[in-house]
Amino acid sequence: MAAGQPTILATSGGYKSGDRTRIEFNHLMHYAVELSGVSGRAPRVTHIGTASGDQRWWAAEMDQAARIAGFDFSHLNLFTMPNIEDPEAHLLEQDVVWVNGGSVVNLLAVWRAHGLDRILRKAWEGGVVLAGVSAGSICWFQGGVTDSFGPELRPVTNALGFLPYGNGVHYDSEPRRAPAIHKLVASGTLGETHCTDDGVGLVYRGTELVEVVSEVKNKAAFRVTAGAGESVDAVAVEERLESRFLG
């Protein structure tokens, strides 16, 4: 089953503490499956953990969460070599591709080395829902801010560019992120940038933002655009986008 049109769910969430397991999938992960339109069988969901080096312990935690959720779940690992002989065929068969967080800079470099950037675009255009959290959100956009290079936030502007905006994650929980994004948008380093509080997701059909959803009450997204002024006087304007609670 494929979504009716290219669909991305870009988030700062997707997980919660489990009752008998360390994690369970929260509303945003389940909403990604809902967006795919799958019914009558277990949804096929592949996790890509490149941004954190394909950590096997984390994959095991996600396997437990997937069992509870009833997903037909798999992992596409690239370290130390691809674990699937034909990644393109595998990804095109999925309902949802979920990308976990970590280093977005390393993720982009490894994906490009393996041609996964091209494959994911083909999957997106074919109706596979692309989704993820943190680095797994920023990757779909033009770029954003990242701590991939070190503790100080720096811009990344060479992400996949499926969506023609910047992206900001963990907007409410990491206080340095909002000022950094405002500065980069004001200077023109980033264009219009869409940001998510923790627990919030942005739904795009094609390249249009069509919905803001949340698995946590009273959380929001924000659209940051360049305002009036030039050079050192340039400013950024922030617009709050209210979310629909999924609970």
N, C-alpha and C positions, 0 to 999 in steps of 0.2 A: 504494500500500500504506500502510495506517495502523497505528500501534501499537494494541495491543488495548485500551488505556485511556490517558487523558491522562498523558504522560510528559515529565519534565524531567531533563536531565543538566546539573548546575551544577558548573563546574570552575574550577580554577586551572591549566589546562594546555591541551593539544591540539595543540601544535606542537613540532617539533624541527628541528635544522639538517639541511639536505639534502646529498646527495652532490654533485649538480650544480646545485642550486638553493639559494637562501638558506634556504627553509623547506620542510619536508614536513609532512603531517598525521601526528600521533602517535596513539597507541592510543586516547586519549579521543575524538578526532574520529571514528575508525573505529567506536568502540563506540556513539556516537550513531546511526550508520547501522544498526548491528546491532540496536539497540533498536527501530528503526522496522519491522523485519521484512521489509524489501524483499529480493526475490530475482528472479533471471531477467532483470534489466535494470540499467542504471547507476542508482545512487541519485540522486534529485533533491535537491540541497542548495543552499539559498540563504544567502548571507552578508549580514548587516546590519552595516554599519560606522558607524552614526550616532555612536557614542560618541567616535570619533576624527575626525569630520567627513567621512566617506566619502572617505578618502585614496586616490586612484587608484593611487599607487605600491604601496600595500599590497594593493589589489585585484589588481594584476598579479602580485604574489608568490603570492597565494592561488590565482590561476588556474593558475599553474605547478604548485603543490602538488596541485590538484584533477586536473590532467591525469595526474600520476603515480599518483594514487589511483584514477583511473577514474570520477570522479564527473561527473554531469550538473550542472554548477555554474553558479550565477548570483549576481548582486548586486542587492539592493534598496537603491538610494541615495535619500536624501531631500534632499541638497544638490546643486545649488541648487533643484531641484524633483525630485519623484519621477521616476525613470528608467523606470518601468513604469506603463502607463496605468491598470491595475486591480490595485493591490497586493493586495487581498483575494483575488481569483481566483488570482493567482500564488502566494501563500503557501499557500492551501488545497490546491494541487496538489503541494506539496513533501513529501518524506519527512522532511527535517530542516531546521530553521532554526537557523543558528549565528550568535550575536551576539558580536562582537569587543569588546575592552576599550577603555578611555578614560575619559571623563567620564560617570558614571552620571547625574548631575544634568542635564547637557545632553541626554543620550539620552532621559530621561523627558519632558523638556519638549517636545522635538521630536516624539517619538512621539505624545504627547497632542494636539499641534497638528494632526497628520495623521490622528488616529484610529487609529493603529497599535496602541494599547493594546487597543482593542476587537477589532481584527482578529486579533491574536495570541492573545487568549483564545479566540476562535472556532476558530482553528487548533489550539490545544492541546486543546480539548474534542473536536475532530474527529480526533485521533490523530496530528497532526503532532508529531514530537519537537522540543521546544524545548531548545536547548542553548547554551552559550557559556562565555566565560572572563572573569574579573575583573568589570568592569562588566556584561558579558554573562551573569554569574552572579547578581550582586546584584539585577539588575532583576526577576527572577521572584519575589523574596521580599517581605516587608514592608519591608525596608531593611537597613542595615548601616553600616559606616563608609567614608568616602571622602575622597580628597584633591581632589575636584572643585572645592572652594571655595578651595584653596590648600594650602601644604605641611603645615599642621596638620590632622590627621584630624578630621573632624566627622561627626555622624550624618546619615544620610538615612533618613527614615521614611515616605516617600510613594512607594515603589516599587510595582510592579504588584500585588503581594499575591496572586498565584496560589498561592503557598505561604505558610502562616501562621507563618513563622519569620523571624528575622533571618539574615543570611548574612555570613560573614567569608571573605575571600580572601587568598591569599599569606600564610598564617598563620605559616609558618616562615621566610619569606625577608625579611619586613619587620617588624622587631622591635617597632615601635610599635603594630601592629595588635592583637595579643592583649591588651595592657593596656587599650587603648581599648575593645575589645569587652567585656571583663570589667567595666569601669566602667559602660558603658551598660546592660548586662544587670542589674548589681547595682542600679542606680538605677531600673530599670523603663522606661527610654527604649526599649530593645529587649527583646522577649520572648526565649523560647528561641531560641538562635542556633546555626546549623550552619556550621562553618568548615572550610576545606580548606588543607592544605599544597600547595605547588606540585607539580603533577603528579597531583593527586587530584581525583576527581569524585564527586558525590552523585547517586544515581538515585532519583527520586521517581515512584511510580505513584499517580496522583491526587495527594493531598497527603501521602502516607505515604513516609518515607524507607525504601527497601527494600534498598539496597546502597551500599557504598562501594568504589570501584574506583580503581586507580592505574596510571599509566604509568611510575612510578619506584618502585623497590623501597624498602621500609622507610619509606614515607610514610603519613600517616594523616589522618583527619578528626577533628573535635572537636565535641562537643555542650556548649554553655555555657548554664547555667540559673542562675536566682537561688537563692541559698542562704539560710540563716538570717540573721537580723539585720534591723534597720530603720534607715532614714535613713542617717546617716554610717557606721553599723556594718554596712550591707548588704554582702554579699559575693556573688561568683559562683562557681559550681562547674563545673569542666571535666572532661568525660569523654572519654577517647580512644576513637575508633572505628577499629578496624583495617581495612585495605583489602585487597581482592583484587587481586593484580598481574595486569595484562592482557597482559604481554609473553609 
